[in-house]
Amino acid sequence: MAKPLHDNICEEHIFSSIFNTYSKDLHDFLYYKFGDRLNPKDKVQEAFIKLWQNCAKVTPDKAKSFVFTTANNLMLNEAAHQKVVLKHQQNKPKRHTNENPEFLMQEKEYSEKLQRALENLTEPQRVAFMMNRVEGKRFKEIAELLEISTKAVEKRIYGALDKLRKDIKEI
């Protein structure tokens, strides 16, 4: 068996010859296999860049196999990456609402007013009111938990509502 004249393809004229021989076939192979969306021209270029970077390790008779395998792997990696991107876009939470900024600002201001008004209630009023309106407990349950009469619970809650109405005129 005759020994090849060149052991590697680091010489410019050998590399150019390999590029001119295989680049169009490689592009066509990638185009037919993957289509145009994954940029087959770019992958051809990247494959030949990798061939140049490994020119001392690759013999001329293995160059075709090297660039085709490298380009195919680059395309497969790109396809896998595009699947991840697509999945991420589909799962992306919506960061917009149909509410206008003025409504959102008013809602925030109202929430702050309500919070301040709740802080202005007496402790017994706030406890009874929160147990009734937030936790959904009935007057009788609140009376048992606080160990007071039902009438006292009613008085605290109605007093809290009256004070909240005065503090927040929109209720």
VMD Tcl script that builds the backbone (N, CA, C; Angstrom):
set m [mol new atoms 513]
animate dup $m
set s [atomselect $m all]
$s set {name element resname resid chain x y z} {
  {N N MET 1 A 0.850 -1.179 0.000}
  {CA C MET 1 A 0.000 0.000 0.000}
  {C C MET 1 A 0.889 1.233 0.000}
  {N N ALA 2 A 0.558 2.152 -0.868}
  {CA C ALA 2 A 1.382 3.352 -1.004}
  {C C ALA 2 A 1.064 4.325 0.108}
  {N N LYS 3 A 2.092 4.962 0.631}
  {CA C LYS 3 A 1.941 5.941 1.685}
  {C C LYS 3 A 1.493 7.263 1.053}
  {N N PRO 4 A 0.467 7.951 1.638}
  {CA C PRO 4 A 0.025 9.211 1.062}
  {C C PRO 4 A 1.141 10.256 1.133}
  {N N LEU 5 A 1.121 11.146 0.153}
  {CA C LEU 5 A 2.153 12.167 0.085}
  {C C LEU 5 A 2.049 13.149 1.258}
  {N N HIS 6 A 0.835 13.389 1.722}
  {CA C HIS 6 A 0.628 14.358 2.802}
  {C C HIS 6 A -0.075 13.653 3.953}
  {N N ASP 7 A 0.458 13.824 5.155}
  {CA C ASP 7 A -0.145 13.196 6.321}
  {C C ASP 7 A -1.293 14.031 6.896}
  {N N ASN 8 A -1.271 15.330 6.674}
  {CA C ASN 8 A -2.347 16.179 7.187}
  {C C ASN 8 A -2.706 17.238 6.155}
  {N N ILE 9 A -3.688 18.049 6.494}
  {CA C ILE 9 A -4.207 19.021 5.522}
  {C C ILE 9 A -3.935 20.456 5.944}
  {N N CYS 10 A -2.871 20.681 6.685}
  {CA C CYS 10 A -2.562 22.024 7.175}
  {C C CYS 10 A -1.978 22.929 6.090}
  {N N GLU 11 A -1.616 22.386 4.985}
  {CA C GLU 11 A -1.125 23.228 3.895}
  {C C GLU 11 A -2.325 23.860 3.204}
  {N N GLU 12 A -2.194 25.141 2.907}
  {CA C GLU 12 A -3.321 25.908 2.390}
  {C C GLU 12 A -3.884 25.357 1.092}
  {N N HIS 13 A -3.030 24.942 0.187}
  {CA C HIS 13 A -3.544 24.469 -1.098}
  {C C HIS 13 A -4.284 23.137 -0.957}
  {N N ILE 14 A -3.863 22.301 -0.021}
  {CA C ILE 14 A -4.586 21.028 0.213}
  {C C ILE 14 A -5.941 21.320 0.853}
  {N N PHE 15 A -5.937 22.199 1.851}
  {CA C PHE 15 A -7.187 22.554 2.520}
  {C C PHE 15 A -8.161 23.204 1.525}
  {N N SER 16 A -7.670 24.119 0.697}
  {CA C SER 16 A -8.516 24.772 -0.305}
  {C C SER 16 A -9.105 23.763 -1.276}
  {N N SER 17 A -8.312 22.810 -1.658}
  {CA C SER 17 A -8.781 21.766 -2.563}
  {C C SER 17 A -9.912 20.958 -1.918}
  {N N ILE 18 A -9.740 20.611 -0.649}
  {CA C ILE 18 A -10.786 19.859 0.067}
  {C C ILE 18 A -12.042 20.708 0.200}
  {N N PHE 19 A -11.873 21.979 0.536}
  {CA C PHE 19 A -13.015 22.879 0.664}
  {C C PHE 19 A -13.774 22.981 -0.659}
  {N N ASN 20 A -13.057 23.218 -1.741}
  {CA C ASN 20 A -13.694 23.351 -3.049}
  {C C ASN 20 A -14.375 22.060 -3.488}
  {N N THR 21 A -13.821 20.939 -3.096}
  {CA C THR 21 A -14.375 19.643 -3.494}
  {C C THR 21 A -15.654 19.310 -2.727}
  {N N TYR 22 A -15.674 19.569 -1.431}
  {CA C TYR 22 A -16.766 19.068 -0.590}
  {C C TYR 22 A -17.774 20.109 -0.094}
  {N N SER 23 A -17.481 21.385 -0.163}
  {CA C SER 23 A -18.359 22.379 0.462}
  {C C SER 23 A -19.759 22.404 -0.158}
  {N N LYS 24 A -19.862 22.364 -1.486}
  {CA C LYS 24 A -21.185 22.387 -2.119}
  {C C LYS 24 A -21.965 21.122 -1.796}
  {N N ASP 25 A -21.301 19.960 -1.868}
  {CA C ASP 25 A -21.989 18.710 -1.529}
  {C C ASP 25 A -22.449 18.706 -0.074}
  {N N LEU 26 A -21.614 19.234 0.807}
  {CA C LEU 26 A -21.965 19.290 2.224}
  {C C LEU 26 A -23.162 20.217 2.441}
  {N N HIS 27 A -23.161 21.364 1.797}
  {CA C HIS 27 A -24.289 22.287 1.912}
  {C C HIS 27 A -25.571 21.623 1.411}
  {N N ASP 28 A -25.499 20.989 0.258}
  {CA C ASP 28 A -26.684 20.332 -0.300}
  {C C ASP 28 A -27.190 19.231 0.634}
  {N N PHE 29 A -26.270 18.461 1.193}
  {CA C PHE 29 A -26.632 17.395 2.135}
  {C C PHE 29 A -27.386 17.978 3.335}
  {N N LEU 30 A -26.845 19.037 3.918}
  {CA C LEU 30 A -27.485 19.654 5.082}
  {C C LEU 30 A -28.815 20.297 4.713}
  {N N TYR 31 A -28.858 20.924 3.550}
  {CA C TYR 31 A -30.087 21.581 3.113}
  {C C TYR 31 A -31.208 20.564 2.914}
  {N N TYR 32 A -30.905 19.460 2.260}
  {CA C TYR 32 A -31.933 18.457 2.008}
  {C C TYR 32 A -32.343 17.728 3.273}
  {N N LYS 33 A -31.413 17.569 4.192}
  {CA C LYS 33 A -31.721 16.841 5.426}
  {C C LYS 33 A -32.459 17.708 6.443}
  {N N PHE 34 A -32.065 18.989 6.568}
  {CA C PHE 34 A -32.611 19.838 7.624}
  {C C PHE 34 A -33.399 21.048 7.136}
  {N N GLY 35 A -33.299 21.380 5.881}
  {CA C GLY 35 A -33.975 22.568 5.381}
  {C C GLY 35 A -33.114 23.813 5.569}
  {N N ASP 36 A -33.716 24.951 5.275}
  {CA C ASP 36 A -32.972 26.218 5.283}
  {C C ASP 36 A -33.043 26.947 6.622}
  {N N ARG 37 A -33.959 26.561 7.506}
  {CA C ARG 37 A -34.170 27.305 8.750}
  {C C ARG 37 A -32.982 27.265 9.705}
  {N N LEU 38 A -32.190 26.212 9.679}
  {CA C LEU 38 A -31.078 26.086 10.621}
  {C C LEU 38 A -29.755 26.566 10.044}
  {N N ASN 39 A -29.792 27.320 8.964}
  {CA C ASN 39 A -28.614 27.932 8.342}
  {C C ASN 39 A -27.539 26.915 7.945}
  {N N PRO 40 A -27.798 26.123 6.918}
  {CA C PRO 40 A -26.804 25.134 6.501}
  {C C PRO 40 A -25.494 25.769 6.041}
  {N N LYS 41 A -25.541 26.969 5.467}
  {CA C LYS 41 A -24.300 27.629 5.031}
  {C C LYS 41 A -23.390 27.891 6.222}
  {N N ASP 42 A -23.976 28.347 7.317}
  {CA C ASP 42 A -23.181 28.605 8.520}
  {C C ASP 42 A -22.557 27.322 9.059}
  {N N LYS 43 A -23.324 26.243 9.023}
  {CA C LYS 43 A -22.806 24.971 9.557}
  {C C LYS 43 A -21.687 24.416 8.678}
  {N N VAL 44 A -21.767 24.648 7.370}
  {CA C VAL 44 A -20.680 24.241 6.475}
  {C C VAL 44 A -19.412 24.998 6.858}
  {N N GLN 45 A -19.552 26.314 7.046}
  {CA C GLN 45 A -18.398 27.118 7.434}
  {C C GLN 45 A -17.819 26.658 8.771}
  {N N GLU 46 A -18.691 26.414 9.739}
  {CA C GLU 46 A -18.220 25.972 11.049}
  {C C GLU 46 A -17.504 24.626 10.960}
  {N N ALA 47 A -18.034 23.733 10.127}
  {CA C ALA 47 A -17.401 22.419 9.977}
  {C C ALA 47 A -15.998 22.559 9.388}
  {N N PHE 48 A -15.841 23.436 8.419}
  {CA C PHE 48 A -14.516 23.626 7.825}
  {C C PHE 48 A -13.578 24.380 8.784}
  {N N ILE 49 A -14.116 25.225 9.616}
  {CA C ILE 49 A -13.284 25.873 10.641}
  {C C ILE 49 A -12.751 24.817 11.601}
  {N N LYS 50 A -13.629 23.901 12.007}
  {CA C LYS 50 A -13.188 22.820 12.901}
  {C C LYS 50 A -12.169 21.918 12.207}
  {N N LEU 51 A -12.354 21.709 10.926}
  {CA C LEU 51 A -11.376 20.918 10.175}
  {C C LEU 51 A -10.023 21.625 10.185}
  {N N TRP 52 A -10.031 22.928 9.977}
  {CA C TRP 52 A -8.766 23.686 9.988}
  {C C TRP 52 A -8.117 23.642 11.371}
  {N N GLN 53 A -8.936 23.743 12.410}
  {CA C GLN 53 A -8.402 23.697 13.766}
  {C C GLN 53 A -7.795 22.330 14.098}
  {N N ASN 54 A -8.280 21.295 13.426}
  {CA C ASN 54 A -7.775 19.939 13.664}
  {C C ASN 54 A -6.987 19.410 12.466}
  {N N CYS 55 A -6.441 20.294 11.661}
  {CA C CYS 55 A -5.810 19.889 10.410}
  {C C CYS 55 A -4.624 18.933 10.626}
  {N N ALA 56 A -3.940 19.074 11.730}
  {CA C ALA 56 A -2.790 18.202 11.989}
  {C C ALA 56 A -3.234 16.784 12.328}
  {N N LYS 57 A -4.450 16.618 12.786}
  {CA C LYS 57 A -4.949 15.308 13.207}
  {C C LYS 57 A -5.706 14.575 12.107}
  {N N VAL 58 A -6.165 15.309 11.096}
  {CA C VAL 58 A -7.028 14.727 10.064}
  {C C VAL 58 A -6.227 14.547 8.770}
  {N N THR 59 A -6.283 13.343 8.261}
  {CA C THR 59 A -5.604 13.073 6.988}
  {C C THR 59 A -6.534 13.427 5.836}
  {N N PRO 60 A -5.999 13.683 4.645}
  {CA C PRO 60 A -6.852 14.053 3.510}
  {C C PRO 60 A -7.920 13.005 3.180}
  {N N ASP 61 A -7.617 11.733 3.364}
  {CA C ASP 61 A -8.614 10.713 3.043}
  {C C ASP 61 A -9.750 10.661 4.079}
  {N N LYS 62 A -9.566 11.270 5.252}
  {CA C LYS 62 A -10.612 11.296 6.298}
  {C C LYS 62 A -11.324 12.652 6.366}
  {N N ALA 63 A -10.889 13.614 5.560}
  {CA C ALA 63 A -11.432 14.969 5.629}
  {C C ALA 63 A -12.919 15.010 5.299}
  {N N LYS 64 A -13.341 14.302 4.266}
  {CA C LYS 64 A -14.751 14.313 3.879}
  {C C LYS 64 A -15.614 13.792 5.018}
  {N N SER 65 A -15.232 12.668 5.574}
  {CA C SER 65 A -15.981 12.094 6.685}
  {C C SER 65 A -16.021 13.058 7.876}
  {N N PHE 66 A -14.889 13.709 8.162}
  {CA C PHE 66 A -14.803 14.641 9.285}
  {C C PHE 66 A -15.776 15.809 9.111}
  {N N VAL 67 A -15.753 16.464 7.959}
  {CA C VAL 67 A -16.612 17.643 7.780}
  {C C VAL 67 A -18.099 17.268 7.713}
  {N N PHE 68 A -18.427 16.139 7.104}
  {CA C PHE 68 A -19.827 15.735 7.045}
  {C C PHE 68 A -20.347 15.377 8.441}
  {N N THR 69 A -19.564 14.642 9.201}
  {CA C THR 69 A -19.971 14.267 10.558}
  {C C THR 69 A -20.077 15.507 11.446}
  {N N THR 70 A -19.094 16.384 11.361}
  {CA C THR 70 A -19.101 17.598 12.173}
  {C C THR 70 A -20.297 18.482 11.840}
  {N N ALA 71 A -20.539 18.711 10.558}
  {CA C ALA 71 A -21.656 19.560 10.146}
  {C C ALA 71 A -22.991 18.938 10.556}
  {N N ASN 72 A -23.133 17.638 10.398}
  {CA C ASN 72 A -24.363 16.952 10.793}
  {C C ASN 72 A -24.595 17.125 12.298}
  {N N ASN 73 A -23.542 16.951 13.092}
  {CA C ASN 73 A -23.673 17.115 14.542}
  {C C ASN 73 A -24.023 18.561 14.914}
  {N N LEU 74 A -23.432 19.512 14.214}
  {CA C LEU 74 A -23.760 20.916 14.463}
  {C C LEU 74 A -25.235 21.190 14.184}
  {N N MET 75 A -25.740 20.624 13.109}
  {CA C MET 75 A -27.158 20.812 12.763}
  {C C MET 75 A -28.061 20.138 13.803}
  {N N LEU 76 A -27.686 18.944 14.241}
  {CA C LEU 76 A -28.488 18.258 15.253}
  {C C LEU 76 A -28.506 19.045 16.561}
  {N N ASN 77 A -27.354 19.595 16.928}
  {CA C ASN 77 A -27.297 20.421 18.139}
  {C C ASN 77 A -28.169 21.666 18.002}
  {N N GLU 78 A -28.129 22.278 16.837}
  {CA C GLU 78 A -28.944 23.473 16.596}
  {C C GLU 78 A -30.431 23.120 16.638}
  {N N ALA 79 A -30.800 21.977 16.063}
  {CA C ALA 79 A -32.208 21.552 16.086}
  {C C ALA 79 A -32.663 21.314 17.525}
  {N N ALA 80 A -31.824 20.673 18.331}
  {CA C ALA 80 A -32.162 20.436 19.737}
  {C C ALA 80 A -32.298 21.764 20.482}
  {N N HIS 81 A -31.418 22.693 20.191}
  {CA C HIS 81 A -31.478 24.006 20.831}
  {C C HIS 81 A -32.770 24.732 20.452}
  {N N GLN 82 A -33.162 24.651 19.188}
  {CA C GLN 82 A -34.392 25.305 18.753}
  {C C GLN 82 A -35.615 24.709 19.446}
  {N N LYS 83 A -35.600 23.400 19.718}
  {CA C LYS 83 A -36.705 22.772 20.442}
  {C C LYS 83 A -36.806 23.330 21.853}
  {N N VAL 84 A -35.658 23.518 22.506}
  {CA C VAL 84 A -35.646 24.079 23.856}
  {C C VAL 84 A -36.171 25.512 23.829}
  {N N VAL 85 A -35.735 26.285 22.860}
  {CA C VAL 85 A -36.190 27.679 22.733}
  {C C VAL 85 A -37.698 27.712 22.521}
  {N N LEU 86 A -38.209 26.865 21.649}
  {CA C LEU 86 A -39.640 26.822 21.382}
  {C C LEU 86 A -40.424 26.429 22.628}
  {N N LYS 87 A -39.934 25.432 23.346}
  {CA C LYS 87 A -40.609 24.998 24.564}
  {C C LYS 87 A -40.617 26.117 25.597}
  {N N HIS 88 A -39.507 26.839 25.709}
  {CA C HIS 88 A -39.424 27.950 26.655}
  {C C HIS 88 A -40.399 29.061 26.274}
  {N N GLN 89 A -40.526 29.340 24.993}
  {CA C GLN 89 A -41.439 30.385 24.545}
  {C C GLN 89 A -42.886 29.998 24.830}
  {N N GLN 90 A -43.210 28.722 24.718}
  {CA C GLN 90 A -44.573 28.277 24.961}
  {C C GLN 90 A -44.913 28.323 26.448}
  {N N ASN 91 A -43.910 28.087 27.309}
  {CA C ASN 91 A -44.146 28.059 28.747}
  {C C ASN 91 A -43.925 29.404 29.407}
  {N N LYS 92 A -43.535 30.388 28.652}
  {CA C LYS 92 A -43.215 31.704 29.199}
  {C C LYS 92 A -44.476 32.334 29.785}
  {N N PRO 93 A -44.393 32.767 31.051}
  {CA C PRO 93 A -45.579 33.394 31.636}
  {C C PRO 93 A -45.852 34.737 30.971}
  {N N LYS 94 A -47.107 35.056 30.876}
  {CA C LYS 94 A -47.480 36.326 30.265}
  {C C LYS 94 A -47.147 37.449 31.235}
  {N N ARG 95 A -46.515 38.476 30.716}
  {CA C ARG 95 A -46.125 39.593 31.560}
  {C C ARG 95 A -46.987 40.818 31.285}
  {N N HIS 96 A -48.077 40.620 30.615}
  {CA C HIS 96 A -48.933 41.753 30.336}
  {C C HIS 96 A -50.351 41.434 30.773}
  {N N THR 97 A -51.094 42.459 31.024}
  {CA C THR 97 A -52.497 42.295 31.382}
  {C C THR 97 A -53.322 43.170 30.446}
  {N N ASN 98 A -54.593 42.961 30.483}
  {CA C ASN 98 A -55.482 43.778 29.666}
  {C C ASN 98 A -55.894 45.046 30.406}
  {N N GLU 99 A -55.409 45.196 31.643}
  {CA C GLU 99 A -55.752 46.361 32.428}
  {C C GLU 99 A -54.806 47.500 32.078}
  {N N ASN 100 A -55.361 48.676 32.022}
  {CA C ASN 100 A -54.516 49.814 31.669}
  {C C ASN 100 A -53.712 50.284 32.882}
  {N N PRO 101 A -52.650 51.017 32.665}
  {CA C PRO 101 A -51.795 51.462 33.767}
  {C C PRO 101 A -52.528 52.317 34.798}
  {N N GLU 102 A -53.481 53.100 34.348}
  {CA C GLU 102 A -54.234 53.936 35.285}
  {C C GLU 102 A -55.018 53.076 36.275}
  {N N PHE 103 A -55.642 52.011 35.771}
  {CA C PHE 103 A -56.384 51.104 36.644}
  {C C PHE 103 A -55.441 50.444 37.650}
  {N N LEU 104 A -54.289 49.992 37.179}
  {CA C LEU 104 A -53.326 49.344 38.069}
  {C C LEU 104 A -52.840 50.309 39.153}
  {N N MET 105 A -52.635 51.562 38.798}
  {CA C MET 105 A -52.198 52.562 39.766}
  {C C MET 105 A -53.304 52.814 40.797}
  {N N GLN 106 A -54.539 52.931 40.336}
  {CA C GLN 106 A -55.658 53.147 41.251}
  {C C GLN 106 A -55.825 51.962 42.193}
  {N N GLU 107 A -55.654 50.769 41.655}
  {CA C GLU 107 A -55.774 49.570 42.481}
  {C C GLU 107 A -54.703 49.554 43.573}
  {N N LYS 108 A -53.504 49.936 43.220}
  {CA C LYS 108 A -52.416 49.981 44.202}
  {C C LYS 108 A -52.703 51.033 45.272}
  {N N GLU 109 A -53.147 52.207 44.852}
  {CA C GLU 109 A -53.483 53.269 45.801}
  {C C GLU 109 A -54.611 52.824 46.735}
  {N N TYR 110 A -55.618 52.171 46.193}
  {CA C TYR 110 A -56.734 51.689 47.005}
  {C C TYR 110 A -56.249 50.669 48.021}
  {N N SER 111 A -55.388 49.765 47.578}
  {CA C SER 111 A -54.844 48.754 48.479}
  {C C SER 111 A -54.063 49.390 49.623}
  {N N GLU 112 A -53.285 50.426 49.310}
  {CA C GLU 112 A -52.535 51.126 50.352}
  {C C GLU 112 A -53.475 51.840 51.326}
  {N N LYS 113 A -54.556 52.467 50.806}
  {CA C LYS 113 A -55.541 53.132 51.662}
  {C C LYS 113 A -56.203 52.122 52.591}
  {N N LEU 114 A -56.567 50.983 52.041}
  {CA C LEU 114 A -57.211 49.946 52.832}
  {C C LEU 114 A -56.282 49.454 53.937}
  {N N GLN 115 A -55.029 49.252 53.600}
  {CA C GLN 115 A -54.056 48.785 54.589}
  {C C GLN 115 A -53.916 49.800 55.728}
  {N N ARG 116 A -53.825 51.091 55.380}
  {CA C ARG 116 A -53.718 52.133 56.405}
  {C C ARG 116 A -54.988 52.180 57.263}
  {N N ALA 117 A -56.145 52.037 56.610}
  {CA C ALA 117 A -57.403 52.066 57.350}
  {C C ALA 117 A -57.505 50.880 58.308}
  {N N LEU 118 A -57.047 49.720 57.888}
  {CA C LEU 118 A -57.062 48.550 58.772}
  {C C LEU 118 A -56.123 48.747 59.957}
  {N N GLU 119 A -55.021 49.428 59.720}
  {CA C GLU 119 A -54.069 49.691 60.803}
  {C C GLU 119 A -54.653 50.680 61.819}
  {N N ASN 120 A -55.577 51.531 61.370}
  {CA C ASN 120 A -56.189 52.517 62.260}
  {C C ASN 120 A -57.295 51.935 63.140}
  {N N LEU 121 A -57.743 50.720 62.848}
  {CA C LEU 121 A -58.762 50.084 63.679}
  {C C LEU 121 A -58.155 49.707 65.026}
  {N N THR 122 A -59.020 49.612 66.027}
  {CA C THR 122 A -58.526 49.119 67.320}
  {C C THR 122 A -58.226 47.631 67.169}
  {N N GLU 123 A -57.405 47.125 68.042}
  {CA C GLU 123 A -57.027 45.704 67.958}
  {C C GLU 123 A -58.254 44.792 68.005}
  {N N PRO 124 A -59.196 44.973 68.961}
  {CA C PRO 124 A -60.382 44.104 68.987}
  {C C PRO 124 A -61.218 44.203 67.711}
  {N N GLN 125 A -61.354 45.427 67.156}
  {CA C GLN 125 A -62.110 45.592 65.913}
  {C C GLN 125 A -61.418 44.870 64.756}
  {N N ARG 126 A -60.110 45.063 64.648}
  {CA C ARG 126 A -59.349 44.447 63.547}
  {C C ARG 126 A -59.415 42.924 63.622}
  {N N VAL 127 A -59.259 42.365 64.819}
  {CA C VAL 127 A -59.289 40.911 64.971}
  {C C VAL 127 A -60.649 40.360 64.568}
  {N N ALA 128 A -61.716 40.964 65.089}
  {CA C ALA 128 A -63.063 40.484 64.766}
  {C C ALA 128 A -63.359 40.651 63.279}
  {N N PHE 129 A -63.004 41.811 62.711}
  {CA C PHE 129 A -63.252 42.083 61.301}
  {C C PHE 129 A -62.504 41.082 60.412}
  {N N MET 130 A -61.219 40.859 60.677}
  {CA C MET 130 A -60.411 39.947 59.855}
  {C C MET 130 A -60.922 38.504 59.972}
  {N N MET 131 A -61.321 38.104 61.169}
  {CA C MET 131 A -61.847 36.747 61.337}
  {C C MET 131 A -63.134 36.567 60.533}
  {N N ASN 132 A -63.943 37.618 60.482}
  {CA C ASN 132 A -65.205 37.531 59.761}
  {C C ASN 132 A -65.012 37.658 58.254}
  {N N ARG 133 A -64.327 38.687 57.810}
  {CA C ARG 133 A -64.241 38.985 56.383}
  {C C ARG 133 A -63.146 38.209 55.652}
  {N N VAL 134 A -62.038 37.945 56.299}
  {CA C VAL 134 A -60.934 37.251 55.633}
  {C C VAL 134 A -61.041 35.743 55.832}
  {N N GLU 135 A -61.230 35.340 57.090}
  {CA C GLU 135 A -61.287 33.905 57.373}
  {C C GLU 135 A -62.678 33.318 57.161}
  {N N GLY 136 A -63.686 34.163 57.046}
  {CA C GLY 136 A -65.044 33.700 56.756}
  {C C GLY 136 A -65.768 33.102 57.954}
  {N N LYS 137 A -65.341 33.434 59.143}
  {CA C LYS 137 A -65.992 32.897 60.350}
  {C C LYS 137 A -67.278 33.670 60.646}
  {N N ARG 138 A -68.241 32.966 61.242}
  {CA C ARG 138 A -69.510 33.587 61.613}
  {C C ARG 138 A -69.359 34.249 62.984}
  {N N PHE 139 A -70.317 35.122 63.279}
  {CA C PHE 139 A -70.255 35.865 64.539}
  {C C PHE 139 A -70.168 34.922 65.744}
  {N N LYS 140 A -70.951 33.855 65.703}
  {CA C LYS 140 A -70.991 32.923 66.827}
  {C C LYS 140 A -69.633 32.244 67.022}
  {N N GLU 141 A -68.980 31.842 65.914}
  {CA C GLU 141 A -67.663 31.214 65.999}
  {C C GLU 141 A -66.632 32.187 66.581}
  {N N ILE 142 A -66.686 33.429 66.126}
  {CA C ILE 142 A -65.749 34.444 66.615}
  {C C ILE 142 A -65.961 34.655 68.111}
  {N N ALA 143 A -67.240 34.709 68.515}
  {CA C ALA 143 A -67.565 34.908 69.932}
  {C C ALA 143 A -66.978 33.779 70.774}
  {N N GLU 144 A -67.096 32.543 70.307}
  {CA C GLU 144 A -66.551 31.406 71.044}
  {C C GLU 144 A -65.026 31.463 71.108}
  {N N LEU 145 A -64.383 31.808 69.994}
  {CA C LEU 145 A -62.922 31.858 69.978}
  {C C LEU 145 A -62.370 32.983 70.854}
  {N N LEU 146 A -63.042 34.137 70.846}
  {CA C LEU 146 A -62.568 35.278 71.628}
  {C C LEU 146 A -63.131 35.296 73.053}
  {N N GLU 147 A -64.049 34.358 73.301}
  {CA C GLU 147 A -64.696 34.240 74.606}
  {C C GLU 147 A -65.414 35.535 74.990}
  {N N ILE 148 A -66.203 36.036 74.030}
  {CA C ILE 148 A -67.040 37.210 74.248}
  {C C ILE 148 A -68.432 36.897 73.713}
  {N N SER 149 A -69.371 37.793 73.945}
  {CA C SER 149 A -70.739 37.556 73.472}
  {C C SER 149 A -70.846 37.842 71.971}
  {N N THR 150 A -71.888 37.303 71.372}
  {CA C THR 150 A -72.144 37.532 69.952}
  {C C THR 150 A -72.430 39.007 69.707}
  {N N LYS 151 A -73.140 39.649 70.639}
  {CA C LYS 151 A -73.432 41.082 70.504}
  {C C LYS 151 A -72.134 41.897 70.495}
  {N N ALA 152 A -71.138 41.494 71.290}
  {CA C ALA 152 A -69.855 42.213 71.326}
  {C C ALA 152 A -69.133 42.068 69.987}
  {N N VAL 153 A -69.226 40.866 69.404}
  {CA C VAL 153 A -68.614 40.636 68.095}
  {C C VAL 153 A -69.287 41.522 67.056}
  {N N GLU 154 A -70.631 41.558 67.069}
  {CA C GLU 154 A -71.360 42.400 66.122}
  {C C GLU 154 A -70.948 43.866 66.270}
  {N N LYS 155 A -70.857 44.319 67.510}
  {CA C LYS 155 A -70.496 45.714 67.757}
  {C C LYS 155 A -69.106 46.016 67.221}
  {N N ARG 156 A -68.145 45.102 67.437}
  {CA C ARG 156 A -66.773 45.306 66.951}
  {C C ARG 156 A -66.720 45.357 65.413}
  {N N ILE 157 A -67.416 44.418 64.784}
  {CA C ILE 157 A -67.382 44.352 63.313}
  {C C ILE 157 A -68.094 45.552 62.709}
  {N N TYR 158 A -69.274 45.908 63.226}
  {CA C TYR 158 A -69.979 47.068 62.685}
  {C C TYR 158 A -69.199 48.356 62.947}
  {N N GLY 159 A -68.552 48.448 64.102}
  {CA C GLY 159 A -67.700 49.606 64.407}
  {C C GLY 159 A -66.524 49.679 63.427}
  {N N ALA 160 A -65.940 48.521 63.111}
  {CA C ALA 160 A -64.827 48.476 62.157}
  {C C ALA 160 A -65.295 48.900 60.770}
  {N N LEU 161 A -66.464 48.412 60.344}
  {CA C LEU 161 A -66.994 48.791 59.033}
  {C C LEU 161 A -67.277 50.282 58.947}
  {N N ASP 162 A -67.844 50.821 60.016}
  {CA C ASP 162 A -68.146 52.247 60.031}
  {C C ASP 162 A -66.861 53.068 59.934}
  {N N LYS 163 A -65.868 52.685 60.695}
  {CA C LYS 163 A -64.584 53.409 60.666}
  {C C LYS 163 A -63.901 53.260 59.299}
  {N N LEU 164 A -63.951 52.062 58.707}
  {CA C LEU 164 A -63.354 51.854 57.375}
  {C C LEU 164 A -64.055 52.694 56.328}
  {N N ARG 165 A -65.392 52.804 56.422}
  {CA C ARG 165 A -66.140 53.634 55.455}
  {C C ARG 165 A -65.717 55.098 55.527}
  {N N LYS 166 A -65.472 55.553 56.741}
  {CA C LYS 166 A -65.060 56.943 56.911}
  {C C LYS 166 A -63.628 57.157 56.394}
  {N N ASP 167 A -62.748 56.190 56.665}
  {CA C ASP 167 A -61.349 56.311 56.241}
  {C C ASP 167 A -61.214 56.151 54.740}
  {N N ILE 168 A -61.996 55.241 54.169}
  {CA C ILE 168 A -61.960 55.003 52.717}
  {C C ILE 168 A -63.351 55.298 52.191}
  {N N LYS 169 A -63.488 56.381 51.541}
  {CA C LYS 169 A -64.812 56.826 51.105}
  {C C LYS 169 A -65.352 56.014 49.937}
  {N N GLU 170 A -64.526 55.138 49.308}
  {CA C GLU 170 A -64.968 54.372 48.136}
  {C C GLU 170 A -65.659 53.052 48.512}
  {N N ILE 171 A -65.669 52.685 49.792}
  {CA C ILE 171 A -66.292 51.399 50.172}
  {C C ILE 171 A -67.790 51.550 50.195}
}
mol reanalyze $m
mol bondsrecalc $m
mol representation Tube
mol addrep $m
